[in-house]
Amino acid sequence: MPDAVCDNEGFAARLDAMSAGYHEGLYDGRRYGVTLKVSADGRRRWLYAEELGGTDFVSANVFLLGGGRVLLKPCEMPQEKVVAFVQGFVSND
């Protein structure tokens, strides 16, 4: 799957609002455990989400580029799945 610069502003804002660490919450009516790691310089994020009690998962590396651009590198899934998850996930925190 080719890498693509994600131009969805809502995605970048939602990802930026998520704090690093482990969170549980809901997406599409299902419970997920989400781990977000942030690099020391804050320019790279690693997202891994797993459906609790199910088989679905979401995984991606996200790079913050200059000019507010975001390079999204999903791990073996469509970019749209990662974007939809980040925009729709509601944390229990």
PyMOL Python script that loads the backbone (N, CA, C, O; Angstrom):
from pymol import cmd

cmd.read_pdbstr("""\
ATOM      1  N   MET A   1       0.839  -1.167   0.000  1.00  0.00           N
ATOM      2  CA  MET A   1       0.000   0.000   0.000  1.00  0.00           C
ATOM      3  C   MET A   1       0.891   1.240   0.000  1.00  0.00           C
ATOM      4  O   MET A   1       1.755   1.358   0.870  1.00  0.00           O
ATOM      5  N   PRO A   2       0.716   2.166  -0.939  1.00  0.00           N
ATOM      6  CA  PRO A   2       1.574   3.338  -0.995  1.00  0.00           C
ATOM      7  C   PRO A   2       1.300   4.290   0.159  1.00  0.00           C
ATOM      8  O   PRO A   2       0.182   4.380   0.666  1.00  0.00           O
ATOM      9  N   ASP A   3       2.367   5.009   0.568  1.00  0.00           N
ATOM     10  CA  ASP A   3       2.221   6.026   1.601  1.00  0.00           C
ATOM     11  C   ASP A   3       1.545   7.237   0.978  1.00  0.00           C
ATOM     12  O   ASP A   3       1.687   7.501  -0.216  1.00  0.00           O
ATOM     13  N   ALA A   4       0.808   7.966   1.804  1.00  0.00           N
ATOM     14  CA  ALA A   4       0.130   9.136   1.285  1.00  0.00           C
ATOM     15  C   ALA A   4       0.107  10.234   2.331  1.00  0.00           C
ATOM     16  O   ALA A   4      -0.006   9.981   3.531  1.00  0.00           O
ATOM     17  N   VAL A   5       0.218  11.454   1.845  1.00  0.00           N
ATOM     18  CA  VAL A   5       0.052  12.584   2.743  1.00  0.00           C
ATOM     19  C   VAL A   5      -1.438  12.728   2.983  1.00  0.00           C
ATOM     20  O   VAL A   5      -2.223  12.880   2.047  1.00  0.00           O
ATOM     21  N   CYS A   6      -1.813  12.679   4.244  1.00  0.00           N
ATOM     22  CA  CYS A   6      -3.217  12.776   4.617  1.00  0.00           C
ATOM     23  C   CYS A   6      -3.595  14.245   4.700  1.00  0.00           C
ATOM     24  O   CYS A   6      -2.993  14.999   5.465  1.00  0.00           O
ATOM     25  N   ASP A   7      -4.582  14.658   3.924  1.00  0.00           N
ATOM     26  CA  ASP A   7      -4.977  16.061   3.927  1.00  0.00           C
ATOM     27  C   ASP A   7      -6.253  16.292   4.729  1.00  0.00           C
ATOM     28  O   ASP A   7      -6.878  17.346   4.609  1.00  0.00           O
ATOM     29  N   ASN A   8      -6.636  15.328   5.534  1.00  0.00           N
ATOM     30  CA  ASN A   8      -7.840  15.452   6.344  1.00  0.00           C
ATOM     31  C   ASN A   8      -7.501  16.197   7.632  1.00  0.00           C
ATOM     32  O   ASN A   8      -6.873  15.634   8.529  1.00  0.00           O
ATOM     33  N   GLU A   9      -7.914  17.461   7.727  1.00  0.00           N
ATOM     34  CA  GLU A   9      -7.576  18.287   8.882  1.00  0.00           C
ATOM     35  C   GLU A   9      -8.162  17.737  10.174  1.00  0.00           C
ATOM     36  O   GLU A   9      -7.537  17.841  11.230  1.00  0.00           O
ATOM     37  N   GLY A  10      -9.349  17.156  10.106  1.00  0.00           N
ATOM     38  CA  GLY A  10      -9.973  16.579  11.289  1.00  0.00           C
ATOM     39  C   GLY A  10      -9.148  15.441  11.859  1.00  0.00           C
ATOM     40  O   GLY A  10      -9.076  15.272  13.076  1.00  0.00           O
ATOM     41  N   PHE A  11      -8.526  14.660  10.988  1.00  0.00           N
ATOM     42  CA  PHE A  11      -7.684  13.556  11.431  1.00  0.00           C
ATOM     43  C   PHE A  11      -6.505  14.082  12.242  1.00  0.00           C
ATOM     44  O   PHE A  11      -6.238  13.590  13.338  1.00  0.00           O
ATOM     45  N   ALA A  12      -5.805  15.071  11.712  1.00  0.00           N
ATOM     46  CA  ALA A  12      -4.634  15.624  12.387  1.00  0.00           C
ATOM     47  C   ALA A  12      -5.010  16.221  13.736  1.00  0.00           C
ATOM     48  O   ALA A  12      -4.290  16.034  14.718  1.00  0.00           O
ATOM     49  N   ALA A  13      -6.117  16.929  13.795  1.00  0.00           N
ATOM     50  CA  ALA A  13      -6.556  17.554  15.045  1.00  0.00           C
ATOM     51  C   ALA A  13      -6.934  16.509  16.081  1.00  0.00           C
ATOM     52  O   ALA A  13      -6.575  16.644  17.251  1.00  0.00           O
ATOM     53  N   ARG A  14      -7.653  15.465  15.673  1.00  0.00           N
ATOM     54  CA  ARG A  14      -8.058  14.406  16.606  1.00  0.00           C
ATOM     55  C   ARG A  14      -6.846  13.640  17.121  1.00  0.00           C
ATOM     56  O   ARG A  14      -6.762  13.331  18.310  1.00  0.00           O
ATOM     57  N   LEU A  15      -5.917  13.337  16.238  1.00  0.00           N
ATOM     58  CA  LEU A  15      -4.720  12.613  16.653  1.00  0.00           C
ATOM     59  C   LEU A  15      -3.900  13.469  17.620  1.00  0.00           C
ATOM     60  O   LEU A  15      -3.369  12.962  18.608  1.00  0.00           O
ATOM     61  N   ASP A  16      -3.802  14.749  17.334  1.00  0.00           N
ATOM     62  CA  ASP A  16      -3.051  15.654  18.194  1.00  0.00           C
ATOM     63  C   ASP A  16      -3.698  15.770  19.579  1.00  0.00           C
ATOM     64  O   ASP A  16      -3.003  15.991  20.570  1.00  0.00           O
ATOM     65  N   ALA A  17      -5.005  15.625  19.647  1.00  0.00           N
ATOM     66  CA  ALA A  17      -5.722  15.733  20.920  1.00  0.00           C
ATOM     67  C   ALA A  17      -5.576  14.475  21.786  1.00  0.00           C
ATOM     68  O   ALA A  17      -5.830  14.516  22.990  1.00  0.00           O
ATOM     69  N   MET A  18      -5.170  13.367  21.175  1.00  0.00           N
ATOM     70  CA  MET A  18      -4.990  12.120  21.934  1.00  0.00           C
ATOM     71  C   MET A  18      -3.667  12.175  22.695  1.00  0.00           C
ATOM     72  O   MET A  18      -2.631  12.514  22.123  1.00  0.00           O
ATOM     73  N   SER A  19      -3.704  11.845  23.963  1.00  0.00           N
ATOM     74  CA  SER A  19      -2.468  11.825  24.739  1.00  0.00           C
ATOM     75  C   SER A  19      -1.787  10.463  24.594  1.00  0.00           C
ATOM     76  O   SER A  19      -2.434   9.449  24.332  1.00  0.00           O
ATOM     77  N   ALA A  20      -0.482  10.471  24.769  1.00  0.00           N
ATOM     78  CA  ALA A  20       0.290   9.232  24.682  1.00  0.00           C
ATOM     79  C   ALA A  20      -0.110   8.293  25.807  1.00  0.00           C
ATOM     80  O   ALA A  20      -0.553   8.723  26.872  1.00  0.00           O
ATOM     81  N   GLY A  21       0.054   7.007  25.550  1.00  0.00           N
ATOM     82  CA  GLY A  21      -0.250   5.996  26.552  1.00  0.00           C
ATOM     83  C   GLY A  21      -1.384   5.095  26.109  1.00  0.00           C
ATOM     84  O   GLY A  21      -1.750   5.049  24.935  1.00  0.00           O
ATOM     85  N   TYR A  22      -1.930   4.379  27.082  1.00  0.00           N
ATOM     86  CA  TYR A  22      -2.996   3.413  26.813  1.00  0.00           C
ATOM     87  C   TYR A  22      -4.339   4.011  27.210  1.00  0.00           C
ATOM     88  O   TYR A  22      -4.470   4.640  28.261  1.00  0.00           O
ATOM     89  N   HIS A  23      -5.337   3.803  26.349  1.00  0.00           N
ATOM     90  CA  HIS A  23      -6.686   4.294  26.596  1.00  0.00           C
ATOM     91  C   HIS A  23      -7.684   3.233  26.175  1.00  0.00           C
ATOM     92  O   HIS A  23      -7.419   2.450  25.262  1.00  0.00           O
ATOM     93  N   GLU A  24      -8.813   3.206  26.827  1.00  0.00           N
ATOM     94  CA  GLU A  24      -9.925   2.367  26.391  1.00  0.00           C
ATOM     95  C   GLU A  24     -11.079   3.269  26.026  1.00  0.00           C
ATOM     96  O   GLU A  24     -11.244   4.355  26.581  1.00  0.00           O
ATOM     97  N   GLY A  25     -11.872   2.802  25.084  1.00  0.00           N
ATOM     98  CA  GLY A  25     -13.015   3.597  24.661  1.00  0.00           C
ATOM     99  C   GLY A  25     -13.834   2.858  23.627  1.00  0.00           C
ATOM    100  O   GLY A  25     -13.703   1.646  23.456  1.00  0.00           O
ATOM    101  N   LEU A  26     -14.682   3.607  22.941  1.00  0.00           N
ATOM    102  CA  LEU A  26     -15.603   3.036  21.969  1.00  0.00           C
ATOM    103  C   LEU A  26     -15.354   3.570  20.569  1.00  0.00           C
ATOM    104  O   LEU A  26     -15.028   4.741  20.370  1.00  0.00           O
ATOM    105  N   TYR A  27     -15.517   2.685  19.619  1.00  0.00           N
ATOM    106  CA  TYR A  27     -15.535   3.060  18.211  1.00  0.00           C
ATOM    107  C   TYR A  27     -16.564   2.176  17.530  1.00  0.00           C
ATOM    108  O   TYR A  27     -16.515   0.951  17.645  1.00  0.00           O
ATOM    109  N   ASP A  28     -17.478   2.785  16.836  1.00  0.00           N
ATOM    110  CA  ASP A  28     -18.504   2.059  16.080  1.00  0.00           C
ATOM    111  C   ASP A  28     -19.264   1.078  16.978  1.00  0.00           C
ATOM    112  O   ASP A  28     -19.618  -0.021  16.551  1.00  0.00           O
ATOM    113  N   GLY A  29     -19.512   1.492  18.238  1.00  0.00           N
ATOM    114  CA  GLY A  29     -20.274   0.674  19.177  1.00  0.00           C
ATOM    115  C   GLY A  29     -19.506  -0.482  19.792  1.00  0.00           C
ATOM    116  O   GLY A  29     -20.091  -1.303  20.499  1.00  0.00           O
ATOM    117  N   ARG A  30     -18.208  -0.562  19.536  1.00  0.00           N
ATOM    118  CA  ARG A  30     -17.388  -1.653  20.075  1.00  0.00           C
ATOM    119  C   ARG A  30     -16.286  -1.093  20.958  1.00  0.00           C
ATOM    120  O   ARG A  30     -15.827   0.029  20.747  1.00  0.00           O
ATOM    121  N   ARG A  31     -15.860  -1.871  21.948  1.00  0.00           N
ATOM    122  CA  ARG A  31     -14.806  -1.459  22.869  1.00  0.00           C
ATOM    123  C   ARG A  31     -13.427  -1.719  22.274  1.00  0.00           C
ATOM    124  O   ARG A  31     -13.179  -2.770  21.683  1.00  0.00           O
ATOM    125  N   TYR A  32     -12.530  -0.739  22.440  1.00  0.00           N
ATOM    126  CA  TYR A  32     -11.163  -0.855  21.943  1.00  0.00           C
ATOM    127  C   TYR A  32     -10.173  -0.439  23.024  1.00  0.00           C
ATOM    128  O   TYR A  32     -10.458   0.425  23.852  1.00  0.00           O
ATOM    129  N   GLY A  33      -9.016  -1.067  22.996  1.00  0.00           N
ATOM    130  CA  GLY A  33      -7.866  -0.624  23.759  1.00  0.00           C
ATOM    131  C   GLY A  33      -6.911   0.019  22.783  1.00  0.00           C
ATOM    132  O   GLY A  33      -6.573  -0.581  21.763  1.00  0.00           O
ATOM    133  N   VAL A  34      -6.469   1.232  23.075  1.00  0.00           N
ATOM    134  CA  VAL A  34      -5.642   2.000  22.145  1.00  0.00           C
ATOM    135  C   VAL A  34      -4.332   2.393  22.828  1.00  0.00           C
ATOM    136  O   VAL A  34      -4.331   2.912  23.944  1.00  0.00           O
ATOM    137  N   THR A  35      -3.228   2.139  22.145  1.00  0.00           N
ATOM    138  CA  THR A  35      -1.925   2.592  22.609  1.00  0.00           C
ATOM    139  C   THR A  35      -1.399   3.610  21.613  1.00  0.00           C
ATOM    140  O   THR A  35      -1.351   3.350  20.410  1.00  0.00           O
ATOM    141  N   LEU A  36      -1.005   4.773  22.123  1.00  0.00           N
ATOM    142  CA  LEU A  36      -0.415   5.807  21.293  1.00  0.00           C
ATOM    143  C   LEU A  36       0.951   6.145  21.871  1.00  0.00           C
ATOM    144  O   LEU A  36       1.074   6.530  23.033  1.00  0.00           O
ATOM    145  N   LYS A  37       1.970   5.994  21.041  1.00  0.00           N
ATOM    146  CA  LYS A  37       3.334   6.369  21.430  1.00  0.00           C
ATOM    147  C   LYS A  37       3.733   7.584  20.612  1.00  0.00           C
ATOM    148  O   LYS A  37       3.394   7.696  19.434  1.00  0.00           O
ATOM    149  N   VAL A  38       4.463   8.498  21.256  1.00  0.00           N
ATOM    150  CA  VAL A  38       4.905   9.720  20.596  1.00  0.00           C
ATOM    151  C   VAL A  38       6.428   9.805  20.728  1.00  0.00           C
ATOM    152  O   VAL A  38       6.974   9.601  21.812  1.00  0.00           O
ATOM    153  N   SER A  39       7.105  10.105  19.627  1.00  0.00           N
ATOM    154  CA  SER A  39       8.566  10.215  19.658  1.00  0.00           C
ATOM    155  C   SER A  39       8.991  11.408  20.519  1.00  0.00           C
ATOM    156  O   SER A  39       8.193  12.303  20.798  1.00  0.00           O
ATOM    157  N   ALA A  40      10.244  11.403  20.928  1.00  0.00           N
ATOM    158  CA  ALA A  40      10.769  12.458  21.798  1.00  0.00           C
ATOM    159  C   ALA A  40      10.627  13.845  21.171  1.00  0.00           C
ATOM    160  O   ALA A  40      10.387  14.822  21.880  1.00  0.00           O
ATOM    161  N   ASP A  41      10.771  13.934  19.856  1.00  0.00           N
ATOM    162  CA  ASP A  41      10.647  15.239  19.202  1.00  0.00           C
ATOM    163  C   ASP A  41       9.204  15.575  18.821  1.00  0.00           C
ATOM    164  O   ASP A  41       8.936  16.657  18.299  1.00  0.00           O
ATOM    165  N   GLY A  42       8.270  14.647  19.080  1.00  0.00           N
ATOM    166  CA  GLY A  42       6.855  14.886  18.823  1.00  0.00           C
ATOM    167  C   GLY A  42       6.433  14.814  17.372  1.00  0.00           C
ATOM    168  O   GLY A  42       5.283  15.113  17.053  1.00  0.00           O
ATOM    169  N   ARG A  43       7.333  14.424  16.484  1.00  0.00           N
ATOM    170  CA  ARG A  43       7.016  14.417  15.055  1.00  0.00           C
ATOM    171  C   ARG A  43       6.538  13.072  14.537  1.00  0.00           C
ATOM    172  O   ARG A  43       6.058  12.988  13.406  1.00  0.00           O
ATOM    173  N   ARG A  44       6.657  12.008  15.342  1.00  0.00           N
ATOM    174  CA  ARG A  44       6.206  10.686  14.916  1.00  0.00           C
ATOM    175  C   ARG A  44       5.280  10.115  15.974  1.00  0.00           C
ATOM    176  O   ARG A  44       5.535  10.209  17.175  1.00  0.00           O
ATOM    177  N   ARG A  45       4.190   9.516  15.490  1.00  0.00           N
ATOM    178  CA  ARG A  45       3.254   8.848  16.384  1.00  0.00           C
ATOM    179  C   ARG A  45       3.017   7.433  15.879  1.00  0.00           C
ATOM    180  O   ARG A  45       2.938   7.187  14.675  1.00  0.00           O
ATOM    181  N   TRP A  46       2.907   6.516  16.820  1.00  0.00           N
ATOM    182  CA  TRP A  46       2.608   5.132  16.499  1.00  0.00           C
ATOM    183  C   TRP A  46       1.295   4.795  17.190  1.00  0.00           C
ATOM    184  O   TRP A  46       1.180   4.924  18.408  1.00  0.00           O
ATOM    185  N   LEU A  47       0.311   4.366  16.421  1.00  0.00           N
ATOM    186  CA  LEU A  47      -1.017   4.064  16.933  1.00  0.00           C
ATOM    187  C   LEU A  47      -1.310   2.585  16.748  1.00  0.00           C
ATOM    188  O   LEU A  47      -1.142   2.034  15.660  1.00  0.00           O
ATOM    189  N   TYR A  48      -1.750   1.954  17.826  1.00  0.00           N
ATOM    190  CA  TYR A  48      -2.207   0.570  17.730  1.00  0.00           C
ATOM    191  C   TYR A  48      -3.487   0.458  18.554  1.00  0.00           C
ATOM    192  O   TYR A  48      -3.499   0.784  19.741  1.00  0.00           O
ATOM    193  N   ALA A  49      -4.545   0.001  17.929  1.00  0.00           N
ATOM    194  CA  ALA A  49      -5.833  -0.179  18.599  1.00  0.00           C
ATOM    195  C   ALA A  49      -6.310  -1.596  18.352  1.00  0.00           C
ATOM    196  O   ALA A  49      -6.181  -2.129  17.250  1.00  0.00           O
ATOM    197  N   GLU A  50      -6.863  -2.194  19.391  1.00  0.00           N
ATOM    198  CA  GLU A  50      -7.338  -3.569  19.295  1.00  0.00           C
ATOM    199  C   GLU A  50      -8.734  -3.660  19.898  1.00  0.00           C
ATOM    200  O   GLU A  50      -8.983  -3.187  21.007  1.00  0.00           O
ATOM    201  N   GLU A  51      -9.629  -4.273  19.149  1.00  0.00           N
ATOM    202  CA  GLU A  51     -10.981  -4.473  19.657  1.00  0.00           C
ATOM    203  C   GLU A  51     -10.926  -5.431  20.840  1.00  0.00           C
ATOM    204  O   GLU A  51     -10.389  -6.533  20.730  1.00  0.00           O
ATOM    205  N   LEU A  52     -11.482  -5.008  21.966  1.00  0.00           N
ATOM    206  CA  LEU A  52     -11.490  -5.842  23.166  1.00  0.00           C
ATOM    207  C   LEU A  52     -12.606  -6.875  23.041  1.00  0.00           C
ATOM    208  O   LEU A  52     -13.778  -6.521  22.919  1.00  0.00           O
ATOM    209  N   GLY A  53     -12.239  -8.133  23.073  1.00  0.00           N
ATOM    210  CA  GLY A  53     -13.223  -9.199  22.907  1.00  0.00           C
ATOM    211  C   GLY A  53     -13.570  -9.471  21.459  1.00  0.00           C
ATOM    212  O   GLY A  53     -14.534 -10.183  21.175  1.00  0.00           O
ATOM    213  N   GLY A  54     -12.800  -8.914  20.541  1.00  0.00           N
ATOM    214  CA  GLY A  54     -13.064  -9.109  19.114  1.00  0.00           C
ATOM    215  C   GLY A  54     -11.767  -9.312  18.354  1.00  0.00           C
ATOM    216  O   GLY A  54     -10.719  -9.568  18.947  1.00  0.00           O
ATOM    217  N   THR A  55     -11.845  -9.197  17.049  1.00  0.00           N
ATOM    218  CA  THR A  55     -10.680  -9.477  16.210  1.00  0.00           C
ATOM    219  C   THR A  55     -10.167  -8.275  15.421  1.00  0.00           C
ATOM    220  O   THR A  55      -9.141  -8.378  14.749  1.00  0.00           O
ATOM    221  N   ASP A  56     -10.850  -7.151  15.489  1.00  0.00           N
ATOM    222  CA  ASP A  56     -10.456  -5.997  14.693  1.00  0.00           C
ATOM    223  C   ASP A  56      -9.272  -5.273  15.330  1.00  0.00           C
ATOM    224  O   ASP A  56      -9.101  -5.290  16.549  1.00  0.00           O
ATOM    225  N   PHE A  57      -8.462  -4.640  14.493  1.00  0.00           N
ATOM    226  CA  PHE A  57      -7.365  -3.819  14.982  1.00  0.00           C
ATOM    227  C   PHE A  57      -7.086  -2.709  13.978  1.00  0.00           C
ATOM    228  O   PHE A  57      -7.474  -2.782  12.812  1.00  0.00           O
ATOM    229  N   VAL A  58      -6.398  -1.676  14.470  1.00  0.00           N
ATOM    230  CA  VAL A  58      -5.985  -0.546  13.646  1.00  0.00           C
ATOM    231  C   VAL A  58      -4.536  -0.258  14.011  1.00  0.00           C
ATOM    232  O   VAL A  58      -4.196  -0.202  15.193  1.00  0.00           O
ATOM    233  N   SER A  59      -3.678  -0.075  13.012  1.00  0.00           N
ATOM    234  CA  SER A  59      -2.264   0.161  13.285  1.00  0.00           C
ATOM    235  C   SER A  59      -1.689   1.091  12.223  1.00  0.00           C
ATOM    236  O   SER A  59      -1.917   0.911  11.027  1.00  0.00           O
ATOM    237  N   ALA A  60      -0.929   2.099  12.691  1.00  0.00           N
ATOM    238  CA  ALA A  60      -0.340   3.041  11.739  1.00  0.00           C
ATOM    239  C   ALA A  60       0.810   3.805  12.375  1.00  0.00           C
ATOM    240  O   ALA A  60       0.879   3.970  13.593  1.00  0.00           O
ATOM    241  N   ASN A  61       1.699   4.260  11.522  1.00  0.00           N
ATOM    242  CA  ASN A  61       2.719   5.233  11.884  1.00  0.00           C
ATOM    243  C   ASN A  61       2.293   6.547  11.248  1.00  0.00           C
ATOM    244  O   ASN A  61       1.844   6.580  10.102  1.00  0.00           O
ATOM    245  N   VAL A  62       2.438   7.624  12.000  1.00  0.00           N
ATOM    246  CA  VAL A  62       2.027   8.940  11.514  1.00  0.00           C
ATOM    247  C   VAL A  62       3.199   9.897  11.712  1.00  0.00           C
ATOM    248  O   VAL A  62       3.763   9.994  12.802  1.00  0.00           O
ATOM    249  N   PHE A  63       3.552  10.595  10.647  1.00  0.00           N
ATOM    250  CA  PHE A  63       4.660  11.544  10.682  1.00  0.00           C
ATOM    251  C   PHE A  63       4.124  12.950  10.440  1.00  0.00           C
ATOM    252  O   PHE A  63       3.411  13.185   9.464  1.00  0.00           O
ATOM    253  N   LEU A  64       4.461  13.876  11.317  1.00  0.00           N
ATOM    254  CA  LEU A  64       4.041  15.261  11.165  1.00  0.00           C
ATOM    255  C   LEU A  64       5.103  15.981  10.354  1.00  0.00           C
ATOM    256  O   LEU A  64       6.246  16.113  10.791  1.00  0.00           O
ATOM    257  N   LEU A  65       4.723  16.445   9.169  1.00  0.00           N
ATOM    258  CA  LEU A  65       5.636  17.114   8.250  1.00  0.00           C
ATOM    259  C   LEU A  65       5.501  18.623   8.389  1.00  0.00           C
ATOM    260  O   LEU A  65       4.599  19.105   9.075  1.00  0.00           O
ATOM    261  N   GLY A  66       6.360  19.349   7.766  1.00  0.00           N
ATOM    262  CA  GLY A  66       6.269  20.802   7.782  1.00  0.00           C
ATOM    263  C   GLY A  66       4.987  21.291   7.125  1.00  0.00           C
ATOM    264  O   GLY A  66       4.391  20.596   6.302  1.00  0.00           O
ATOM    265  N   GLY A  67       4.580  22.476   7.494  1.00  0.00           N
ATOM    266  CA  GLY A  67       3.396  23.075   6.878  1.00  0.00           C
ATOM    267  C   GLY A  67       2.093  22.432   7.295  1.00  0.00           C
ATOM    268  O   GLY A  67       1.084  22.578   6.605  1.00  0.00           O
ATOM    269  N   GLY A  68       2.093  21.724   8.412  1.00  0.00           N
ATOM    270  CA  GLY A  68       0.863  21.103   8.899  1.00  0.00           C
ATOM    271  C   GLY A  68       0.456  19.837   8.152  1.00  0.00           C
ATOM    272  O   GLY A  68      -0.641  19.320   8.365  1.00  0.00           O
ATOM    273  N   ARG A  69       1.316  19.341   7.291  1.00  0.00           N
ATOM    274  CA  ARG A  69       0.992  18.117   6.553  1.00  0.00           C
ATOM    275  C   ARG A  69       1.267  16.889   7.410  1.00  0.00           C
ATOM    276  O   ARG A  69       2.123  16.913   8.295  1.00  0.00           O
ATOM    277  N   VAL A  70       0.534  15.822   7.138  1.00  0.00           N
ATOM    278  CA  VAL A  70       0.652  14.579   7.889  1.00  0.00           C
ATOM    279  C   VAL A  70       0.899  13.431   6.912  1.00  0.00           C
ATOM    280  O   VAL A  70       0.141  13.247   5.959  1.00  0.00           O
ATOM    281  N   LEU A  71       1.960  12.660   7.151  1.00  0.00           N
ATOM    282  CA  LEU A  71       2.229  11.466   6.354  1.00  0.00           C
ATOM    283  C   LEU A  71       1.713  10.275   7.141  1.00  0.00           C
ATOM    284  O   LEU A  71       2.227   9.961   8.214  1.00  0.00           O
ATOM    285  N   LEU A  72       0.705   9.618   6.611  1.00  0.00           N
ATOM    286  CA  LEU A  72       0.074   8.480   7.259  1.00  0.00           C
ATOM    287  C   LEU A  72       0.554   7.202   6.597  1.00  0.00           C
ATOM    288  O   LEU A  72       0.421   7.023   5.387  1.00  0.00           O
ATOM    289  N   LYS A  73       1.121   6.304   7.419  1.00  0.00           N
ATOM    290  CA  LYS A  73       1.610   5.023   6.923  1.00  0.00           C
ATOM    291  C   LYS A  73       0.868   3.912   7.652  1.00  0.00           C
ATOM    292  O   LYS A  73       1.346   3.408   8.668  1.00  0.00           O
ATOM    293  N   PRO A  74      -0.297   3.528   7.139  1.00  0.00           N
ATOM    294  CA  PRO A  74      -1.063   2.450   7.772  1.00  0.00           C
ATOM    295  C   PRO A  74      -0.307   1.128   7.668  1.00  0.00           C
ATOM    296  O   PRO A  74       0.453   0.908   6.725  1.00  0.00           O
ATOM    297  N   CYS A  75      -0.523   0.268   8.632  1.00  0.00           N
ATOM    298  CA  CYS A  75       0.110  -1.045   8.645  1.00  0.00           C
ATOM    299  C   CYS A  75      -0.874  -2.087   8.115  1.00  0.00           C
ATOM    300  O   CYS A  75      -1.727  -2.585   8.849  1.00  0.00           O
ATOM    301  N   GLU A  76      -0.740  -2.404   6.839  1.00  0.00           N
ATOM    302  CA  GLU A  76      -1.504  -3.458   6.188  1.00  0.00           C
ATOM    303  C   GLU A  76      -3.019  -3.246   6.226  1.00  0.00           C
ATOM    304  O   GLU A  76      -3.787  -4.189   6.416  1.00  0.00           O
ATOM    305  N   MET A  77      -3.431  -1.991   6.043  1.00  0.00           N
ATOM    306  CA  MET A  77      -4.851  -1.674   5.978  1.00  0.00           C
ATOM    307  C   MET A  77      -5.021  -0.372   5.201  1.00  0.00           C
ATOM    308  O   MET A  77      -4.060   0.379   5.033  1.00  0.00           O
ATOM    309  N   PRO A  78      -6.225  -0.103   4.732  1.00  0.00           N
ATOM    310  CA  PRO A  78      -6.442   1.145   3.992  1.00  0.00           C
ATOM    311  C   PRO A  78      -6.297   2.377   4.884  1.00  0.00           C
ATOM    312  O   PRO A  78      -6.625   2.341   6.069  1.00  0.00           O
ATOM    313  N   GLN A  79      -5.810   3.442   4.310  1.00  0.00           N
ATOM    314  CA  GLN A  79      -5.686   4.709   5.015  1.00  0.00           C
ATOM    315  C   GLN A  79      -7.036   5.149   5.575  1.00  0.00           C
ATOM    316  O   GLN A  79      -7.099   5.683   6.682  1.00  0.00           O
ATOM    317  N   GLU A  80      -8.104   4.933   4.833  1.00  0.00           N
ATOM    318  CA  GLU A  80      -9.440   5.355   5.243  1.00  0.00           C
ATOM    319  C   GLU A  80      -9.871   4.712   6.556  1.00  0.00           C
ATOM    320  O   GLU A  80     -10.580   5.332   7.350  1.00  0.00           O
ATOM    321  N   LYS A  81      -9.445   3.471   6.788  1.00  0.00           N
ATOM    322  CA  LYS A  81      -9.801   2.786   8.033  1.00  0.00           C
ATOM    323  C   LYS A  81      -9.158   3.481   9.234  1.00  0.00           C
ATOM    324  O   LYS A  81      -9.800   3.653  10.270  1.00  0.00           O
ATOM    325  N   VAL A  82      -7.897   3.877   9.096  1.00  0.00           N
ATOM    326  CA  VAL A  82      -7.190   4.552  10.180  1.00  0.00           C
ATOM    327  C   VAL A  82      -7.814   5.922  10.443  1.00  0.00           C
ATOM    328  O   VAL A  82      -8.046   6.288  11.595  1.00  0.00           O
ATOM    329  N   VAL A  83      -8.084   6.673   9.386  1.00  0.00           N
ATOM    330  CA  VAL A  83      -8.677   8.000   9.522  1.00  0.00           C
ATOM    331  C   VAL A  83     -10.043   7.900  10.199  1.00  0.00           C
ATOM    332  O   VAL A  83     -10.337   8.663  11.119  1.00  0.00           O
ATOM    333  N   ALA A  84     -10.873   6.967   9.750  1.00  0.00           N
ATOM    334  CA  ALA A  84     -12.209   6.809  10.342  1.00  0.00           C
ATOM    335  C   ALA A  84     -12.115   6.441  11.819  1.00  0.00           C
ATOM    336  O   ALA A  84     -12.894   6.934  12.636  1.00  0.00           O
ATOM    337  N   PHE A  85     -11.163   5.575  12.162  1.00  0.00           N
ATOM    338  CA  PHE A  85     -11.021   5.173  13.563  1.00  0.00           C
ATOM    339  C   PHE A  85     -10.614   6.365  14.431  1.00  0.00           C
ATOM    340  O   PHE A  85     -11.225   6.615  15.470  1.00  0.00           O
ATOM    341  N   VAL A  86      -9.593   7.089  14.010  1.00  0.00           N
ATOM    342  CA  VAL A  86      -9.114   8.220  14.812  1.00  0.00           C
ATOM    343  C   VAL A  86     -10.224   9.261  14.970  1.00  0.00           C
ATOM    344  O   VAL A  86     -10.382   9.827  16.052  1.00  0.00           O
ATOM    345  N   GLN A  87     -10.976   9.516  13.938  1.00  0.00           N
ATOM    346  CA  GLN A  87     -12.038  10.516  14.013  1.00  0.00           C
ATOM    347  C   GLN A  87     -13.228  10.038  14.850  1.00  0.00           C
ATOM    348  O   GLN A  87     -13.926  10.853  15.454  1.00  0.00           O
ATOM    349  N   GLY A  88     -13.459   8.730  14.890  1.00  0.00           N
ATOM    350  CA  GLY A  88     -14.642   8.226  15.578  1.00  0.00           C
ATOM    351  C   GLY A  88     -14.418   7.650  16.970  1.00  0.00           C
ATOM    352  O   GLY A  88     -15.384   7.389  17.687  1.00  0.00           O
ATOM    353  N   PHE A  89     -13.159   7.445  17.367  1.00  0.00           N
ATOM    354  CA  PHE A  89     -12.875   6.854  18.670  1.00  0.00           C
ATOM    355  C   PHE A  89     -13.221   7.835  19.790  1.00  0.00           C
ATOM    356  O   PHE A  89     -12.857   9.010  19.739  1.00  0.00           O
ATOM    357  N   VAL A  90     -13.937   7.325  20.809  1.00  0.00           N
ATOM    358  CA  VAL A  90     -14.294   8.115  21.982  1.00  0.00           C
ATOM    359  C   VAL A  90     -13.679   7.430  23.196  1.00  0.00           C
ATOM    360  O   VAL A  90     -14.068   6.322  23.566  1.00  0.00           O
ATOM    361  N   SER A  91     -12.715   8.106  23.806  1.00  0.00           N
ATOM    362  CA  SER A  91     -11.999   7.555  24.957  1.00  0.00           C
ATOM    363  C   SER A  91     -12.858   7.607  26.210  1.00  0.00           C
ATOM    364  O   SER A  91     -13.673   8.513  26.377  1.00  0.00           O
ATOM    365  N   ASN A  92     -12.670   6.629  27.090  1.00  0.00           N
ATOM    366  CA  ASN A  92     -13.337   6.626  28.391  1.00  0.00           C
ATOM    367  C   ASN A  92     -12.666   7.574  29.363  1.00  0.00           C
ATOM    368  O   ASN A  92     -13.209   7.831  30.437  1.00  0.00           O
ATOM    369  N   ASP A  93     -11.494   8.106  29.017  1.00  0.00           N
ATOM    370  CA  ASP A  93     -10.743   8.993  29.912  1.00  0.00           C
ATOM    371  C   ASP A  93     -11.488  10.277  30.187  1.00  0.00           C
ATOM    372  O   ASP A  93     -10.994  11.132  30.922  1.00  0.00           O
TER     373      ASP A  93
END
""", "prot")
cmd.dss("prot")
cmd.show_as("cartoon", "prot")
cmd.util.cbc("prot")
cmd.orient("prot")
